[in-house]
Amino acid sequence: EDDGVNVVRALTRHLNNQYLKMLGYHPFYGYKGK
């Protein structure tokens, strides 16, 4: 019954990761030095 919730959560996480990469932030390595 939480399949829908899991899908939304996974999609949100994916979009957040894409957005952070766009800003030059990597979820594992942190900010890249400028």
PDB file of N, CA, C, O and CB in Angstrom:
ATOM      1  N   GLU A   1       0.816  -1.225   0.000  1.00  0.00           N
ATOM      2  CA  GLU A   1       0.000   0.000   0.000  1.00  0.00           C
ATOM      3  C   GLU A   1       0.847   1.271   0.000  1.00  0.00           C
ATOM      4  O   GLU A   1       0.358   2.327  -0.401  1.00  0.00           O
ATOM      5  CB  GLU A   1      -0.921   0.009   1.209  1.00  0.00           C
ATOM      6  N   ASP A   2       2.109   1.194   0.442  1.00  0.00           N
ATOM      7  CA  ASP A   2       2.935   2.412   0.332  1.00  0.00           C
ATOM      8  C   ASP A   2       3.739   2.446  -0.969  1.00  0.00           C
ATOM      9  O   ASP A   2       4.682   3.229  -1.086  1.00  0.00           O
ATOM     10  CB  ASP A   2       3.890   2.513   1.528  1.00  0.00           C
ATOM     11  N   ASP A   3       3.380   1.607  -1.949  1.00  0.00           N
ATOM     12  CA  ASP A   3       4.123   1.641  -3.210  1.00  0.00           C
ATOM     13  C   ASP A   3       4.093   3.034  -3.833  1.00  0.00           C
ATOM     14  O   ASP A   3       5.109   3.528  -4.322  1.00  0.00           O
ATOM     15  CB  ASP A   3       3.549   0.615  -4.192  1.00  0.00           C
ATOM     16  N   GLY A   4       2.919   3.659  -3.810  1.00  0.00           N
ATOM     17  CA  GLY A   4       2.810   5.008  -4.368  1.00  0.00           C
ATOM     18  C   GLY A   4       3.700   5.985  -3.617  1.00  0.00           C
ATOM     19  O   GLY A   4       4.368   6.826  -4.219  1.00  0.00           O
ATOM     20  N   VAL A   5       3.700   5.862  -2.305  1.00  0.00           N
ATOM     21  CA  VAL A   5       4.529   6.765  -1.483  1.00  0.00           C
ATOM     22  C   VAL A   5       6.004   6.559  -1.791  1.00  0.00           C
ATOM     23  O   VAL A   5       6.763   7.521  -1.908  1.00  0.00           O
ATOM     24  CB  VAL A   5       4.266   6.534   0.026  1.00  0.00           C
ATOM     25  N   ASN A   6       6.407   5.288  -1.923  1.00  0.00           N
ATOM     26  CA  ASN A   6       7.813   4.995  -2.219  1.00  0.00           C
ATOM     27  C   ASN A   6       8.235   5.559  -3.564  1.00  0.00           C
ATOM     28  O   ASN A   6       9.341   6.080  -3.712  1.00  0.00           O
ATOM     29  CB  ASN A   6       8.056   3.494  -2.194  1.00  0.00           C
ATOM     30  N   VAL A   7       7.339   5.451  -4.551  1.00  0.00           N
ATOM     31  CA  VAL A   7       7.654   5.987  -5.881  1.00  0.00           C
ATOM     32  C   VAL A   7       7.839   7.503  -5.812  1.00  0.00           C
ATOM     33  O   VAL A   7       8.789   8.053  -6.368  1.00  0.00           O
ATOM     34  CB  VAL A   7       6.538   5.627  -6.895  1.00  0.00           C
ATOM     35  N   VAL A   8       6.913   8.162  -5.120  1.00  0.00           N
ATOM     36  CA  VAL A   8       7.008   9.621  -4.996  1.00  0.00           C
ATOM     37  C   VAL A   8       8.297  10.005  -4.274  1.00  0.00           C
ATOM     38  O   VAL A   8       8.984  10.951  -4.660  1.00  0.00           O
ATOM     39  CB  VAL A   8       5.778  10.189  -4.241  1.00  0.00           C
ATOM     40  N   ARG A   9       8.613   9.251  -3.216  1.00  0.00           N
ATOM     41  CA  ARG A   9       9.815   9.551  -2.432  1.00  0.00           C
ATOM     42  C   ARG A   9      11.073   9.379  -3.281  1.00  0.00           C
ATOM     43  O   ARG A   9      11.979  10.212  -3.250  1.00  0.00           O
ATOM     44  CB  ARG A   9       9.888   8.645  -1.188  1.00  0.00           C
ATOM     45  N   ALA A  10      11.109   8.270  -4.049  1.00  0.00           N
ATOM     46  CA  ALA A  10      12.268   8.005  -4.902  1.00  0.00           C
ATOM     47  C   ALA A  10      12.411   9.093  -5.969  1.00  0.00           C
ATOM     48  O   ALA A  10      13.517   9.550  -6.258  1.00  0.00           O
ATOM     49  CB  ALA A  10      12.143   6.618  -5.566  1.00  0.00           C
ATOM     50  N   LEU A  11      11.286   9.497  -6.546  1.00  0.00           N
ATOM     51  CA  LEU A  11      11.315  10.531  -7.582  1.00  0.00           C
ATOM     52  C   LEU A  11      11.781  11.859  -6.996  1.00  0.00           C
ATOM     53  O   LEU A  11      12.581  12.567  -7.607  1.00  0.00           O
ATOM     54  CB  LEU A  11       9.924  10.692  -8.230  1.00  0.00           C
ATOM     55  N   THR A  12      11.280  12.192  -5.808  1.00  0.00           N
ATOM     56  CA  THR A  12      11.692  13.431  -5.150  1.00  0.00           C
ATOM     57  C   THR A  12      13.187  13.418  -4.880  1.00  0.00           C
ATOM     58  O   THR A  12      13.880  14.409  -5.109  1.00  0.00           O
ATOM     59  CB  THR A  12      10.919  13.633  -3.840  1.00  0.00           C
ATOM     60  N   ARG A  13      13.682  12.267  -4.383  1.00  0.00           N
ATOM     61  CA  ARG A  13      15.115  12.152  -4.094  1.00  0.00           C
ATOM     62  C   ARG A  13      15.917  12.332  -5.370  1.00  0.00           C
ATOM     63  O   ARG A  13      16.939  13.017  -5.375  1.00  0.00           O
ATOM     64  CB  ARG A  13      15.440  10.789  -3.444  1.00  0.00           C
ATOM     65  N   HIS A  14      15.449  11.711  -6.465  1.00  0.00           N
ATOM     66  CA  HIS A  14      16.139  11.804  -7.753  1.00  0.00           C
ATOM     67  C   HIS A  14      16.197  13.255  -8.222  1.00  0.00           C
ATOM     68  O   HIS A  14      17.248  13.734  -8.649  1.00  0.00           O
ATOM     69  CB  HIS A  14      15.437  10.928  -8.810  1.00  0.00           C
ATOM     70  N   LEU A  15      15.060  13.954  -8.141  1.00  0.00           N
ATOM     71  CA  LEU A  15      15.016  15.350  -8.582  1.00  0.00           C
ATOM     72  C   LEU A  15      15.909  16.220  -7.708  1.00  0.00           C
ATOM     73  O   LEU A  15      16.581  17.122  -8.208  1.00  0.00           O
ATOM     74  CB  LEU A  15      13.575  15.879  -8.556  1.00  0.00           C
ATOM     75  N   ASN A  16      15.917  15.953  -6.405  1.00  0.00           N
ATOM     76  CA  ASN A  16      16.787  16.708  -5.504  1.00  0.00           C
ATOM     77  C   ASN A  16      18.248  16.502  -5.876  1.00  0.00           C
ATOM     78  O   ASN A  16      19.030  17.453  -5.876  1.00  0.00           O
ATOM     79  CB  ASN A  16      16.546  16.292  -4.045  1.00  0.00           C
ATOM     80  N   ASN A  17      18.622  15.255  -6.195  1.00  0.00           N
ATOM     81  CA  ASN A  17      20.002  14.969  -6.577  1.00  0.00           C
ATOM     82  C   ASN A  17      20.370  15.696  -7.865  1.00  0.00           C
ATOM     83  O   ASN A  17      21.464  16.249  -7.976  1.00  0.00           O
ATOM     84  CB  ASN A  17      20.210  13.459  -6.744  1.00  0.00           C
ATOM     85  N   GLN A  18      19.455  15.698  -8.845  1.00  0.00           N
ATOM     86  CA  GLN A  18      19.711  16.390 -10.104  1.00  0.00           C
ATOM     87  C   GLN A  18      19.908  17.881  -9.854  1.00  0.00           C
ATOM     88  O   GLN A  18      20.795  18.508 -10.434  1.00  0.00           O
ATOM     89  CB  GLN A  18      18.555  16.159 -11.099  1.00  0.00           C
ATOM     90  N   TYR A  19      19.066  18.444  -8.980  1.00  0.00           N
ATOM     91  CA  TYR A  19      19.128  19.872  -8.668  1.00  0.00           C
ATOM     92  C   TYR A  19      20.437  20.212  -7.962  1.00  0.00           C
ATOM     93  O   TYR A  19      21.076  21.216  -8.275  1.00  0.00           O
ATOM     94  CB  TYR A  19      17.930  20.286  -7.795  1.00  0.00           C
ATOM     95  N   LEU A  20      20.830  19.371  -7.009  1.00  0.00           N
ATOM     96  CA  LEU A  20      22.073  19.616  -6.282  1.00  0.00           C
ATOM     97  C   LEU A  20      23.271  19.524  -7.216  1.00  0.00           C
ATOM     98  O   LEU A  20      24.207  20.315  -7.098  1.00  0.00           O
ATOM     99  CB  LEU A  20      22.227  18.621  -5.128  1.00  0.00           C
ATOM    100  N   LYS A  21      23.252  18.561  -8.150  1.00  0.00           N
ATOM    101  CA  LYS A  21      24.349  18.442  -9.113  1.00  0.00           C
ATOM    102  C   LYS A  21      24.427  19.689  -9.973  1.00  0.00           C
ATOM    103  O   LYS A  21      25.514  20.166 -10.298  1.00  0.00           O
ATOM    104  CB  LYS A  21      24.171  17.195  -9.996  1.00  0.00           C
ATOM    105  N   MET A  22      23.251  20.219 -10.343  1.00  0.00           N
ATOM    106  CA  MET A  22      23.204  21.440 -11.149  1.00  0.00           C
ATOM    107  C   MET A  22      23.886  22.590 -10.402  1.00  0.00           C
ATOM    108  O   MET A  22      24.545  23.435 -11.008  1.00  0.00           O
ATOM    109  CB  MET A  22      21.738  21.810 -11.494  1.00  0.00           C
ATOM    110  N   LEU A  23      23.717  22.608  -9.082  1.00  0.00           N
ATOM    111  CA  LEU A  23      24.325  23.661  -8.265  1.00  0.00           C
ATOM    112  C   LEU A  23      25.800  23.375  -7.981  1.00  0.00           C
ATOM    113  O   LEU A  23      26.477  24.171  -7.331  1.00  0.00           O
ATOM    114  CB  LEU A  23      23.562  23.812  -6.949  1.00  0.00           C
ATOM    115  N   GLY A  24      26.292  22.241  -8.469  1.00  0.00           N
ATOM    116  CA  GLY A  24      27.688  21.897  -8.233  1.00  0.00           C
ATOM    117  C   GLY A  24      27.881  21.161  -6.922  1.00  0.00           C
ATOM    118  O   GLY A  24      28.999  21.082  -6.413  1.00  0.00           O
ATOM    119  N   TYR A  25      26.792  20.616  -6.364  1.00  0.00           N
ATOM    120  CA  TYR A  25      26.886  19.881  -5.104  1.00  0.00           C
ATOM    121  C   TYR A  25      26.676  18.405  -5.377  1.00  0.00           C
ATOM    122  O   TYR A  25      25.713  18.015  -6.038  1.00  0.00           O
ATOM    123  CB  TYR A  25      25.852  20.400  -4.070  1.00  0.00           C
ATOM    124  N   HIS A  26      27.583  17.588  -4.865  1.00  0.00           N
ATOM    125  CA  HIS A  26      27.435  16.148  -5.025  1.00  0.00           C
ATOM    126  C   HIS A  26      27.077  15.548  -3.672  1.00  0.00           C
ATOM    127  O   HIS A  26      27.751  15.815  -2.677  1.00  0.00           O
ATOM    128  CB  HIS A  26      28.735  15.505  -5.598  1.00  0.00           C
ATOM    129  N   PRO A  27      26.000  14.724  -3.628  1.00  0.00           N
ATOM    130  CA  PRO A  27      25.506  14.214  -2.346  1.00  0.00           C
ATOM    131  C   PRO A  27      26.552  13.433  -1.554  1.00  0.00           C
ATOM    132  O   PRO A  27      26.470  13.368  -0.328  1.00  0.00           O
ATOM    133  CB  PRO A  27      24.311  13.336  -2.581  1.00  0.00           C
ATOM    134  N   PHE A  28      27.538  12.837  -2.238  1.00  0.00           N
ATOM    135  CA  PHE A  28      28.529  12.038  -1.518  1.00  0.00           C
ATOM    136  C   PHE A  28      29.789  12.832  -1.247  1.00  0.00           C
ATOM    137  O   PHE A  28      30.412  12.658  -0.199  1.00  0.00           O
ATOM    138  CB  PHE A  28      28.870  10.784  -2.300  1.00  0.00           C
ATOM    139  N   TYR A  29      30.180  13.702  -2.171  1.00  0.00           N
ATOM    140  CA  TYR A  29      31.459  14.387  -2.040  1.00  0.00           C
ATOM    141  C   TYR A  29      31.324  15.804  -1.481  1.00  0.00           C
ATOM    142  O   TYR A  29      32.317  16.446  -1.139  1.00  0.00           O
ATOM    143  CB  TYR A  29      32.144  14.436  -3.377  1.00  0.00           C
ATOM    144  N   GLY A  30      30.088  16.274  -1.397  1.00  0.00           N
ATOM    145  CA  GLY A  30      29.902  17.637  -0.905  1.00  0.00           C
ATOM    146  C   GLY A  30      30.240  18.655  -1.984  1.00  0.00           C
ATOM    147  O   GLY A  30      30.352  18.319  -3.163  1.00  0.00           O
ATOM    148  N   TYR A  31      30.400  19.903  -1.562  1.00  0.00           N
ATOM    149  CA  TYR A  31      30.653  20.971  -2.530  1.00  0.00           C
ATOM    150  C   TYR A  31      32.004  20.781  -3.187  1.00  0.00           C
ATOM    151  O   TYR A  31      32.989  20.436  -2.535  1.00  0.00           O
ATOM    152  CB  TYR A  31      30.583  22.347  -1.857  1.00  0.00           C
ATOM    153  N   LYS A  32      32.032  21.012  -4.492  1.00  0.00           N
ATOM    154  CA  LYS A  32      33.307  21.007  -5.206  1.00  0.00           C
ATOM    155  C   LYS A  32      33.951  22.365  -4.986  1.00  0.00           C
ATOM    156  O   LYS A  32      33.292  23.400  -5.095  1.00  0.00           O
ATOM    157  CB  LYS A  32      33.118  20.701  -6.742  1.00  0.00           C
ATOM    158  N   GLY A  33      35.217  22.357  -4.680  1.00  0.00           N
ATOM    159  CA  GLY A  33      35.914  23.624  -4.437  1.00  0.00           C
ATOM    160  C   GLY A  33      35.927  24.481  -5.673  1.00  0.00           C
ATOM    161  O   GLY A  33      36.176  23.994  -6.776  1.00  0.00           O
ATOM    162  N   LYS A  34      35.655  25.778  -5.491  1.00  0.00           N
ATOM    163  CA  LYS A  34      35.674  26.696  -6.631  1.00  0.00           C
ATOM    164  C   LYS A  34      37.019  27.409  -6.668  1.00  0.00           C
ATOM    165  O   LYS A  34      37.256  28.234  -7.550  1.00  0.00           O
ATOM    166  CB  LYS A  34      34.505  27.725  -6.548  1.00  0.00           C
TER     167      LYS A  34
END
